[in-house]
Each structure stands twice: as C-alpha cells, then as structure tokens.
Amino acid sequence: MTNIPPWNKPLRLRVFLVLWRIAWFVLMPGLLFYLWNRGRHDPLYRQRLGQRFGFHAKRDKPHVWIHAVSIGELRSVVPLIRALLERGEHVVTTHFTPAGLREAEKIFTDEIVTGQLSAVYVPFDYGLAFRRFFRAFRPKYGLVMEVEFWPGMITASRRTDIPLFLCNGQYPAKSFERDKDKSLSPALLVPGFAGVMVKSDLQASRFQSLGQNRIAITGEMRFEQPVPPAHLARAADLRAMPALADRPIITLASVVEWEEDLFLSATQALLDRPQSTRPLIVYVPRAPERFDAVADKLADAGLSFACRSTALNPDLSPVGDIQDLDILLGDSLGEMFFYLALCDFAVTGGGFNPRGSHNIIEPLALGKPVIVGPEIWTIEYPAVEAIAAGVAQQVDGGELPQTLLNPQMPDQAQIDTFLADHAGAVKKTLIALETWFSPET
C-alpha cells in the first residue's frame, strides 16, 4: 500500500463534510425522482439502481478504479486504460450518466466480455455506498479525472486506505478564484487526494497553494486519445472529390446556443464572397437538442445547407451531389474527428460566451489551426500555450467575421513542434503512479 500523506482536517472542513452528508440524505428522494423522471426518455437512468448504492458481485481480483464523468473525460483516459490493461491490470470505470456508461461499453466491449474491465455507475456520494463498492472491486488505487472533487468519495477512500489520485487535473481560473478563500468550498478537499497529476505548472501552483504537496506535472492526455481511422479516411475521400478539392473548408465546432446568432452572422459574411472563393462551412452544434433549432435558423436565413443525417450515408460517403452546398450541419454524435479532419482550420465554440470555451485539443491533434473566443478560462491549458505558439488565434465576437475571412495560418512545422512539446502525458502519468504507489509496499 502507498504511503498516503496525512490529511489534517480543519474545523471548517469538518463542518463542510457534516453538512454534505446531511444534504445527501435530505435530497436523496429528489435525486431518485430525478433519475426516474430522466428514465422516461432514457430507460438506462432507471436501470442498475443497485449500482448507485454500491451493490456489485464481488470480483476475484483487485481493480484499478477510474472515475470519468463525461464522455470527453472517458475518451481522454482511454490511452491510459489501454496501457493499464496491457500490463494485466483489471479496471473498473465509474460514471454518473448513461452516456458515459454506454461510451465505456462501446469502447471496451471485448474487455468487458472477458471480465478484464467493468463499466458501472458511480455510487451515490456517501460512505456506506462506497464501502460496498470497495468490497466488490477492492481497488488498488483510484484515479479521478480532471475536476471532480467529491467529499464522500475522498473521505471513504481515506477511511479504507485506498489511494485516490486526481488525474489529468486542473482547477479552472474562475472556479479557483471563487473557491480559494471561501470558508466552505471544494478547495478544502484538495489535500484529501493521495496525490494530483496536473496539466501545467500553473495548475501545479494552484493545487500547492491549496495544501496539496504531492504533485506531478503530466500534461494533457487528450492529446493521445484515439482517433478513428475511418473518420480520417472518409474525410480525405470527401476532400478529394472535384467539388471540394480546391474549396476552403471551415469547421465551426461545438457551437453553443448563446453563440448561434454570432456564428450565423459570421457564416453569412463568408458566404457573401464570390462563388469561386466561398468556403464550405461545417457547422456542428454542441448539444443534440439544438440540431433541429439550428436547421430552422439556417433555413430562415435562406442559406444553402444539408444535414449530415441526409447528405451523407452511415459510412460518411455522400448521398448525392454536394457541389452547391454552402453549409453541412453536423447533426450527429461521435463524429467530431470527421468534421475536423475535413477542414483547413476550426473555430471552437463556447468561448464567445461567459461559460467558457470547449476544448481545442481535437483540432490541434489533427494538425488544424484553431480560433477561440475571449473566454478560455475553462481550457487555460493548452489554450494559453497554443496562442503563444501561434497555432491558435484568440479573437472577440466582433472580430470573428473578419478573422474568418483572413485567418492567421501557421505552417505545419509550428503545429508539429507544439504537439511534440506537449506529448507524453500517459507515460508521465504512469511514472507518477509508479513513484507514488507500489503494490508490494
């Protein structure tokens, strides 16, 4: 067992933990009603309810436990999971929503069949549920992805001597400034981790200021997430078609509802150019529930568009002639790498509203320059580094139309150098784990 650093809980943290436990029991009926209500649209919300309380059949071998809430977090940790599986480890991944659960089951179908990996719901955040979960899987250690600070999870791991590490970690700027001086906040939980593996020097300084002294700077694992080869091949085939071979393509990725009017205005400015220089715009809304609404807006604006669901076959080959198409609306899930592989450069949404930008790693990993908005606090790393390296350009909303007309395009060598400088997060993470944890100790 690893030597877990001591955790001296100040009085205010003890108060926070008591209030948290009370809140869970008071709010439990409402949470169960929420799951039942969501189950009207997705039955998986109502299924496997026992897992929410930590009930599982006991496994024969200890597991490495990885908690990944979102689909993005799960995809980012796939290379690390593969590395652990190749070492002969058994792995259990935990998720709160059916989306994360389904993604894990899709990616690791064979490993689930052989029993080397289990994908389950995370227990409700109180001690008894986690103790049941721990008895079933006997975790060697746990890895919590990115920004998940759950009081019950951390304290239950401490009580049972299970090392719980933050992995691919960050404390976003706005959250950090909000939490660091508050009497009761998630920042109090940071010293409860057995160690943290963070994305950058800046993140390391933030966690150290909150009392966490076991820190490794490991970078960003999203740079190593697997890219579907079929998506790249289909994008290359499409770009080679005569209708698109010499035509610029711009992908507007993960556009959120509050930015739609801005992006539609910028799109209209692009399409006012002469026919010979008009680009193809690939417009990908962030949320599936916005697919139909965006299609209606495009139609009302009189723009020539087609939906991916009707313009392309399931294998991403074109259904018919796309010669006169101005906009391809990406009304599908799980195909972002295809949409990005099509383009010459991408604009990442989210950053043109206060809620913050979505990640720029996917386009950069494909060697595509990126344009971001002013609100990059959610993706501080690697956005600050990418802007400094000249592979990302930051603009405000008013500048966006003109920037799309005349983007600053780095050469491929700049992008290759940037990717090389920020590679190796999985290897660095494994080294940190080997340093902090040894099953023989």
Stockholm file with secondary structure:
# STOCKHOLM 1.0

chainA/1-441         MTNIPPWNKPLRLRVFLVLWRIAWFVLMPGLLFYLWNRGRHDPLYRQRLGQRFGFHAKRDKPHVWIHAVSIGELRSVVPLIRALLERGEHVVTTHFTPAGLREAEKIFTDEIVTGQLSAVYVPFDYGLAFRRFFRAFRPKYGLVMEVEFWPGMITASRRTDIPLFLCNGQYPAKSFERDKDKSLSPALLVPGFAGVMVKSDLQASRFQSLGQNRIAITGEMRFEQPVPPAHLARAADLRAMPALADRPIITLASVVEWEEDLFLSATQALLDRPQSTRPLIVYVPRAPERFDAVADKLADAGLSFACRSTALNPDLSPVGDIQDLDILLGDSLGEMFFYLALCDFAVTGGGFNPRGSHNIIEPLALGKPVIVGPEIWTIEYPAVEAIAAGVAQQVDGGELPQTLLNPQMPDQAQIDTFLADHAGAVKKTLIALETWFSPET
#=GR chainA/1-441 SS CCCCCCCCCCHHHHHHHHHHHHHHHHHHHHHHHHHHHHTTTCGGGTSCHHHHTTCCCCCSSCEEEEECCSHHHHHHHHHHHHHHHHTTCEEEEEESSHHHHHHHHHHTHHHHHHTSEEEEECCCSSHHHHHHHHHHHCCSEEEEETTCCCHHHHHHHHHTTCCEEEEEECCCHHHHHHHTTCSSSGGGGGGGSSEEEESSHHHHHHHHHTTCCCEEECCCGGGGSCCCHHHHHHHHHHHTSTTTTTSCEEEEEEECGGGHHHHHHHHHHHHTSCGGGCCEEEEEESSGGGHHHHHHHHHHTTCCEEEHHHHBCTTSCBSSCCTTCCEEECCCSSCHHHHHHHCSEEEESSTTSTTCCCCCHHHHHTTCCEEECSCCGGGHHHHHHHHHHTSEEECCGGGHHHHHHSCCCCCHHHHHHHHHHTCCHHHHHHHHHHHHCCTTC
#=GC SS_cons         CCCCCCCCCCHHHHHHHHHHHHHHHHHHHHHHHHHHHHTTTCGGGTSCHHHHTTCCCCCSSCEEEEECCSHHHHHHHHHHHHHHHHTTCEEEEEESSHHHHHHHHHHTHHHHHHTSEEEEECCCSSHHHHHHHHHHHCCSEEEEETTCCCHHHHHHHHHTTCCEEEEEECCCHHHHHHHTTCSSSGGGGGGGSSEEEESSHHHHHHHHHTTCCCEEECCCGGGGSCCCHHHHHHHHHHHTSTTTTTSCEEEEEEECGGGHHHHHHHHHHHHTSCGGGCCEEEEEESSGGGHHHHHHHHHHTTCCEEEHHHHBCTTSCBSSCCTTCCEEECCCSSCHHHHHHHCSEEEESSTTSTTCCCCCHHHHHTTCCEEECSCCGGGHHHHHHHHHHTSEEECCGGGHHHHHHSCCCCCHHHHHHHHHHTCCHHHHHHHHHHHHCCTTC
//
